[in-house]
Amino acid sequence: MAHGGYHSPATLVLMKKLFLLTLAALLATLPATAYDFMVDGLCYNKNSDGTSVTVTCQNSTSPRYSNLTGSLVIPSTVTYNGITYSVTTIGYWAFYGCSGLTSVTIPNSVTSIGYEAFWGCSGLMSVTIPNSVTSIGNYAFSSCSGLTSVTIPGSVTSIGDGAFSGCSGLKSVTWNAKNYSDFSNSYYSPFNNLTNIQSFTFGDEVEHIPAFVCDGLSGLTSVTIGKSVITIGNQTFSGCTGLTSVTIPNSVTSIGSSAFSGCNHLNKLVIGENVANIGEYAFAAPALTDVVVLRPRPVVIPENTFDGVSMVGCDLHVKQGSKVRYEQQDVWKDFMFIIEDAEDYAGGDSGSGSGTGIKGDVNGDGVVSGADVTALYEILLK
């Protein structure tokens, strides 16, 4: 999804107001029944290709369908006057305000979901978006407060501003959009200001996690990064204050600027062995107590990568035989305690295991004893 240059919040608000006013003026010119035909209670407009149709609204005022309730299955084809059409689009405002809908199944023939198509469907608890949809419009599912989970399919390449804004019940998101690039800033994220989301999963076919996609999701407590992810964008998880532990898999090679900045309750971070590029302020998370790095040779990082992190209170866990290299590399060498136990410490939630991850176990022998005092003394003398 591409955007022009950066716009200030005030400019963006003005642009949105102008867009809404223009759309409202356009819709005001439409007749009360602006559809070509109705079949089985749904209205359709013929598309210009003559072979496909768009699902549209029945009424010009909300709710767009006065009697539509319960489960809705949108057909993949519809026949009218002896001609069979493919259903390819759900038009703008199609089901606006249909609060009686509880579930919607969208067929594999649909490629586009329009502006505010399901806005205000507060009773909607389940929606199936097929792996044919490439575009989801602005505010398409806005104020669908009954939704608890949503899956963005791999086919999606464009999601409009606020697509899920006001979905106050949304708890989990699965992101499979494998060809999505970036959002220009958090304003454009479909999940902007949704503090109720608790878990976010990036599927195994995703190679790039878009910039800003989870920015400011303060309720987020669980993140799963798929095994094919190569890059993590700028400010992807910035301000996710609910995160306490994050594991970046070995597939990842690049982590963007401020990717985890402001994750103020993040205690444990595991960085995979192939990460070769880390941006400024990427881990500016002041609560970090354990950083596990599986890369044998330290990557060169900006001096502010761990901005705000106590290099005395945070242990750096590296692979066996890697300690000397990290002690000689800028920024990494600032960690007071560098322990060669990364392989073991990376596993398990607590990080404790045979010979690793035990607080006070400075020499990494698996027990806390007088030998650790000696090891600490030697560290302080260096």
Secondary structure, DSSP 8 states (H G I E B T S, - for coil): ----S---HHHHHHHHHHHHHHHHHHHHTS-SS--SEEETTEEEEE-TTSSEEEEE-S-SSSSSSTT--EEEE--SEEEETTEEEEEEEE-TTTTTT-TTEEEEE--TT--EE-TTTTTT-TT--EEE--TT--EE-TTTTTT-TT--EEEE-TT--EE-TTTTTT-TT--EEEE--TT----SSGGG-TTTT-TT--EEEE-TT--EE-TTTTTT-TT--EEEE-TT--EE-TTSSTT-TT--EEEE-TT--EE-TTTTTT-TT--EEEE-TT--EE-TTTT--TT--EEEE--SS-----TTTTTT--TTTSEEEE-TT-HHHHHHSTTGGG-S-EEE-HHHHTSSSS--BTTBS-TT-TT-SSS-SHHHHHHHHHHHH-
